[in-house]
């Protein structure tokens, strides 16, 4: 029975619901913002007057001043612009995709830096306080800023320090 309980708690990934929900929602919001931004850029490219699927399936630049005379099957003559440079999808999209990817990377790095700070600071304070206890120094209470993670852990450790060490 005890072995079954150890197995079930060992494989339980959803332990601190409040913290884990907050973490998942925040990262989901970042992913959602990145998705909306990327779709917005693709929408802007889609509505560009130089669409990728014109009637011929090719995308070229043209100079309206340079034309050649063509003859239709009925014998009539009409001007046709001379094609210039041919473009493929890579030529058109590598710069916007690179820009969006770099912006996405910067957003993820900034978000994770600020959010991880709310976890790394308290862990650092807890480690320093515990190391002071190990070294026999005076136990000092663990101080964590408002809004940081692990508030309850710091309160429990402060209670232990207060009751057992002092």
C-alpha positions in Angstrom: 0.0 0.0 0.0 2.8 2.4 0.9 4.6 1.5 -2.3 1.5 2.4 -4.3 1.2 5.7 -2.6 4.9 6.5 -3.3 4.4 5.6 -6.9 1.3 7.8 -7.3 2.8 10.8 -5.7 6.1 10.4 -7.6 4.3 10.5 -10.9 2.0 13.4 -10.0 3.1 16.3 -12.1 0.4 18.8 -11.0 1.6 19.4 -7.4 1.3 23.2 -6.7 -1.8 24.1 -8.6 -1.7 27.8 -8.1 1.9 28.2 -9.2 1.7 25.7 -12.0 -1.6 27.3 -13.4 0.0 30.8 -13.2 3.1 29.5 -15.0 1.1 27.8 -17.7 -1.2 30.7 -18.3 1.8 33.2 -18.6 3.6 31.0 -21.1 0.4 30.4 -23.0 -0.2 34.1 -23.2 3.3 34.6 -24.7 2.7 31.9 -27.2 -0.7 33.4 -28.0 0.8 36.8 -28.5 3.5 35.4 -30.8 0.8 33.5 -32.8 -1.4 36.6 -33.2 1.7 38.7 -34.3 2.8 36.1 -36.8 -0.7 35.7 -38.2 -0.9 39.5 -38.4 2.3 39.6 -40.5 1.1 36.8 -42.7 -2.2 38.6 -43.2 -0.4 41.8 -44.2 1.7 39.8 -46.7 -1.4 38.1 -48.0 -3.2 41.5 -48.6 -0.1 42.9 -50.3 -0.9 44.0 -53.9 1.9 41.7 -55.1 0.1 38.5 -54.3 1.9 35.2 -54.7 -0.7 33.5 -56.9 -1.4 35.8 -59.8 -3.1 34.2 -62.8 0.2 32.8 -64.3 1.5 31.5 -60.9 4.7 33.6 -61.3 5.6 36.8 -59.6 7.8 39.2 -61.5 8.6 42.9 -61.5 7.5 44.9 -64.6 8.4 48.2 -66.0 5.1 49.7 -67.4 7.1 51.9 -69.8 8.7 48.9 -71.5 6.2 46.8 -73.5 6.3 44.5 -76.5 3.5 44.2 -79.1 1.7 40.9 -79.1 -0.7 39.6 -81.6 -3.9 37.9 -80.5 -5.4 34.9 -82.5 -8.0 37.3 -84.0 -5.2 39.4 -85.4 -5.5 42.4 -83.0 -2.3 43.9 -81.5 -1.9 44.8 -77.8 1.0 45.8 -75.6 2.4 43.4 -72.9 4.7 44.6 -70.2 8.2 43.2 -70.3 8.9 40.9 -67.3 11.7 42.0 -65.1 13.1 40.1 -62.2 11.4 36.8 -61.2 10.8 36.2 -57.5 10.2 33.1 -55.5 8.7 32.7 -52.0 12.1 32.7 -50.3 13.1 36.0 -51.9 9.9 37.5 -50.7 9.5 36.0 -47.2 13.0 35.5 -45.7 13.2 39.0 -44.4 9.8 39.1 -42.7 10.2 35.6 -41.3 13.7 36.5 -39.9 12.2 39.7 -38.4 9.3 37.9 -36.8 11.6 35.1 -35.5 14.0 37.5 -34.0 11.2 39.5 -32.4 9.7 36.2 -31.0 13.0 35.2 -29.6 13.5 38.6 -27.9 9.9 38.4 -26.4 10.6 34.9 -25.1 14.0 35.8 -23.7 12.6 39.0 -22.0 9.6 37.2 -20.6 11.6 34.3 -19.2 14.2 36.6 -17.8 11.6 38.6 -15.8 9.5 35.7 -14.8 12.4 33.5 -13.8 13.7 36.3 -11.7 10.6 35.9 -9.5 11.7 32.4 -8.8 15.5 32.7 -8.9 15.6 35.5 -6.3 13.8 33.6 -3.6 15.7 30.4 -4.2 19.0 32.4 -3.9 17.8 33.9 -0.6 16.7 30.5 0.7 20.1 28.9 -0.3 22.0 31.7 1.4 20.0 31.4 4.6 20.4 27.7 4.7 24.1 27.9 4.1 24.4 30.4 7.0 22.7 27.8 9.2 25.1 25.1 8.0 28.1 27.3 8.6 26.8 28.1 12.2 26.2 31.7 11.5 23.3 33.6 13.0 20.1 32.6 11.4 18.3 35.5 9.7 14.8 35.4 8.3 14.3 34.9 4.6 13.0 38.0 2.9 11.1 37.7 -0.4 9.7 40.5 -2.4 6.0 40.9 -2.9 4.9 39.1 -6.1 7.9 36.6 -6.0 7.3 32.9 -6.0 7.8 30.6 -3.1 6.2 32.9 -0.5 4.8 30.0 1.4 8.1 28.1 1.4 9.9 31.1 2.8 7.2 31.5 5.5 7.6 27.9 6.5 11.4 28.1 6.6 11.2 31.3 8.7 8.9 29.5 11.1 11.4 26.7 11.4 14.2 29.2 12.0 12.2 31.0 14.6 11.1 27.9 16.5 14.1 25.5 16.1 17.2 27.7 15.7 16.8 30.8 17.8 
